[in-house]
Amino acid sequence: MKKILSTRGLRRLSHPIATATASSSSSLDDQKLHYQLLWRYQILDPNSYIVTQWNYIFLLTCVIALFIDPLYFFLPSVGSDHACLSSDTNLLASVTVLRTLADLFYVFHIAIKFRTGFVSPRSRVFGRGELVMDPYEIAWKYLKSDFVIDLAASLPLPQIMNWFIIPKMKRTKADQTNYTLSLIVLFQYIPRFFLMFPLNKRIIKTTGVVAKTAWSGAAYNLLLYMLASHVLGSIWYTAAITRQYSCWRSQCNEEKKRFPACLPKYLDCSTVPDVDRQYWYNNTNLVINCDPRNDDASFKFGMFAEAFTSGVGSSNFVRKYLYCLWFGLKNLSSYGQNLDTTTFIGETLFAICVCIGGLFLFCLLIGNMQTYLQSLTVRVEEWRIKRRDTEEWMRHRQLPLALQQRVQRFVQYNWLATRGVNEASILCSLPLDLRREVQRHLCLNLVRRVPFFSKMDELLLDAICERLVATLSTQGTYIFREDDPVDEMLFIIRGQLESSTTGGGRSGFFNSITLRPGDFCGEELLTWALLPNSNLSLPSSTRTVKALSEVEAFALGAEDLRFFSTQFKRLHSKALQDAFRYNSHQWRMWGACYIQSAWRRYRKRKMEKEKNTSNDFHEESPNNNVQHLGATIFASKFAANTIKGVHQKFPLVKPSSDDDLKIPKLFKPQMPDFSKDHSDT
């Protein structure tokens, strides 16, 4: 939001009082005056948040105001069994209050437009153009363009007409319907209706869309369709009242020469208690000749007869409004096909407008509403079509049933995890800095759960988060197979994996562990990337990794790891080396096998020593054979129990021979050459 002070404003601020407001020691009153002056000369950016939010608020206010104005059409009503018209004063007061509140929003909108800058058309050659912030230029441009329409829409003409002009007119209250109708339609409703089009255009230009969600867009278009039905029903009602009044006036003119004569004031319900009016009402034929239910009457009401045969004209406001709204919805939806018209020109033109308007609204508003609603299920429909194509392709290629089920499980799991959204394409369309922030928000907390990454600094973690790629695997999927090339390193977020090895295919050797969230696999690639003299060929996997359940993980490719090893020297630190060996399952397996082999060698030497000692004791003391035999049996049992416990804790070796003390040699995992001297180690 920018501020600008005109020459007149600078002069005022240069006043001693204004100068005192800018000082730090100014009083509270001077500060208030200073802020008032700043607000007075403050210019708003048309693309700012405040102006955008106000446009949304004012658009909703315009729709509500368009609902309020047709309520004036429901003021007249037909007196029950008195052949007269009356006006609802309570409804008039309520509508006046609502109309006045809506007018205040229109006035405030005019004030905001006087303080909103605009882009100069002459500066749009390059870029978005220059924003004009001069108050006089803004006011002059607004006065020449939209001010007249905004002013016409904000004037309280119906309030003035109904409360000040109509009561002082010589005409009766029954004639006020025509005045109110012409005033609202010609001078107020049309400008207010067309005011919504530039407002919609301005909102779309600023934010891109009027409705931010599909449901709000559908509700907005449905609201506009209800508004059209509301306007149609109210016009139909006041036209029916006008038609009834025209019949009464024509019959009254015919009865002026007879006795008792019909006076125009008798058509107003305020004269019902009059004795002369009661005498006229008991002797007149006006009620019979203007009864819409009388088929023999010469006056035909056509499509307006429904307002009187159903009792709408004499009902209260709620029943009257709902019935007229239903009439508008019914005839707009059916394009006026159910309307029974006469040869009256006005009635025929009204029916034609209903037919054309219903067709136009159905194509425009209902079409937009259908588009918004279809956007809610467009992803589901795309996924359904893709799944159907996949199933047809599998049947065409005659894939085995088990393989088809695995493919279907992956497609289903991919939909549940991503809802058909391609996250990679969305991230690639963002700027680099914004993409880093998004990746950091999505991946940083998950990456820190990996023990191997807990030793890294923030800079390296940000670089890793930027290059992580989300992967999904279903149950039974093989991530890596032993002796296959490893092209990525996997960090588990959800699910479980089984990592097993046979030690290069040696007989009698098998190791299996379970990888859980926070673990990683494919560490052979990290070792390959950290080697200074690594060749172009990828390393071979030493383990077979299989998904035990649905797995969600992040993957780092070979090129990304090579980039980290060359750009970040902290990967060569001693602490990171120790963390890698501590969390690597290859090093854990090698360490367990090494300890197990050392323990067995120790037990073998100890048992041989005990056996030699037992033989020496047997030769020296034959009388103690029983005692040494018991000690030998006890030692043998102890050794057997110890070896059994080692096998249960480290089920790494399954000897094929009868000698339990022999173990196949397990090669030490390859360790990167960290012989380089780094200042941060």
Sequence and secondary structure as in RCSB ss.txt:
>XXXX:A:sequence
MKKILSTRGLRRLSHPIATATASSSSSLDDQKLHYQLLWRYQILDPNSYIVTQWNYIFLLTCVIALFIDPLYFFL
PSVGSDHACLSSDTNLLASVTVLRTLADLFYVFHIAIKFRTGFVSPRSRVFGRGELVMDPYEIAWKYLKSDFVID
LAASLPLPQIMNWFIIPKMKRTKADQTNYTLSLIVLFQYIPRFFLMFPLNKRIIKTTGVVAKTAWSGAAYNLLLY
MLASHVLGSIWYTAAITRQYSCWRSQCNEEKKRFPACLPKYLDCSTVPDVDRQYWYNNTNLVINCDPRNDDASFK
FGMFAEAFTSGVGSSNFVRKYLYCLWFGLKNLSSYGQNLDTTTFIGETLFAICVCIGGLFLFCLLIGNMQTYLQS
LTVRVEEWRIKRRDTEEWMRHRQLPLALQQRVQRFVQYNWLATRGVNEASILCSLPLDLRREVQRHLCLNLVRRV
PFFSKMDELLLDAICERLVATLSTQGTYIFREDDPVDEMLFIIRGQLESSTTGGGRSGFFNSITLRPGDFCGEEL
LTWALLPNSNLSLPSSTRTVKALSEVEAFALGAEDLRFFSTQFKRLHSKALQDAFRYNSHQWRMWGACYIQSAWR
RYRKRKMEKEKNTSNDFHEESPNNNVQHLGATIFASKFAANTIKGVHQKFPLVKPSSDDDLKIPKLFKPQMPDFS
KDHSDT
>XXXX:A:secstr
 EE   HHHHHHHTSHHHHHHHSTT  HHHHHHHHHHHHHTEEB TTSHHHHHHHHHHHHHHHHHHHHGGGGGGS
EEE TTT  EEE HHHHHHHHHHHHHHHHHHHHHHHHHHTB EE GGG SSTT  EE  HHHHHHHHHHTTHHHH
HHHH  HHHHIIIIIGGGSSS GGGHHHHHHHIIIIIIIHHHHHTHHHHHHHHHHHHS S SSHHHHHHHHHHHH
HHHHHHHHHHHHHHHHHHHHHHHHHHHHHTTTSSS   GGGGBGGGTT HHHHHHHHH SHHHHT TT TT SS 
 GGGTHHHHTT TTS HHHHHHHHHHHHHHHHHTTTTT    S HHHHHHHHHHHHHHHHHIIIIIHHHHHHHHH
HSHHHHHHHHHHHHHHHHHHHTT  HHHHHHHHHHHHHHHHHHTT  HHHHHHTS HHHHHHHHHHHHHHHHHTS
GGGGGS HHHHHHHHHH EEEEE TT EEE TTSB  EEEEEEES EEEEE TTT TTB EEEEE TT EE HHH
HHHHH TT  SS  B SSEEEESS EEEEEEEHHHHHHHHHH GGGG HHHHHHHHHH HHHHHHHHHHHHHHHH
HHHHHHHHHHHHHHHHHHHH GGGHHHHHHHHHHHHHHHHHHHHHHHHH TTB  SSS TT              
S  TT 
